[in-house]
């Protein structure tokens, strides 16, 4: 079953287009790029150490990898 937001955007192409424009502009920000680079460095470093990080997100509060569901539920 699709999420409510996906159902909304499927029914409203103008809203979907506006959201895609916003999302691409937001992700094109220098701060977001730096943030993504930092996370990718941490993931590579953890992978080099042999950590199993598939399905995990880096949590800046605890400074360790935690399950995606927990990290995204905190926001």
C-alpha positions in Angstrom: 0.0 0.0 0.0 1.3 3.4 -0.9 1.8 6.1 1.7 -0.7 8.9 2.0 1.8 11.5 0.6 2.5 9.3 -2.5 -1.3 9.0 -3.1 -1.6 12.8 -2.8 1.2 13.5 -5.2 -0.2 10.9 -7.7 -3.5 12.7 -7.7 -2.0 16.2 -7.8 0.7 16.6 -10.5 1.1 20.3 -9.9 1.9 19.6 -6.2 4.3 16.8 -7.2 6.1 19.1 -9.6 6.4 21.9 -7.0 7.7 19.4 -4.4 10.3 18.0 -6.8 11.5 21.5 -7.6 11.8 22.3 -3.9 13.6 19.0 -3.1 16.2 19.4 -5.9 16.9 23.0 -4.8 17.2 22.0 -1.2 19.6 19.1 -2.0 21.7 21.4 -4.2 22.5 23.6 -1.2 26.3 23.7 -0.2 25.5 22.8 3.4 23.5 19.7 2.3 26.3 18.6 0.0 28.9 19.0 2.8 26.6 17.1 5.2 26.2 14.2 2.7 30.0 14.1 2.1 30.6 13.9 5.9 28.1 11.0 6.2 29.6 9.2 3.3 33.1 9.5 4.8 31.8 8.0 8.1 30.2 5.1 6.2 33.4 4.4 4.2 35.5 4.5 7.4 33.1 2.1 9.1 33.1 -0.2 6.1 36.9 -0.3 6.1 36.8 -1.3 9.8 34.6 -4.2 8.8 31.4 -3.0 10.4 28.1 -4.2 9.1 26.4 -0.9 8.3 23.8 -2.0 5.8 20.4 -0.8 7.0 21.9 1.6 9.5 22.1 5.4 9.6 24.7 7.5 11.4 23.2 9.3 14.4 25.0 12.5 15.2 23.6 12.6 18.7 25.0 9.3 19.9 27.8 9.3 17.3 27.2 5.8 16.2 25.3 3.8 13.6 21.7 2.9 14.6 18.8 1.3 12.7 17.2 3.6 10.1 13.8 3.2 11.6 15.0 4.5 15.0 17.0 7.4 13.5 14.2 8.6 11.2 11.6 8.3 13.9 13.5 10.7 16.1 13.0 13.6 13.7 
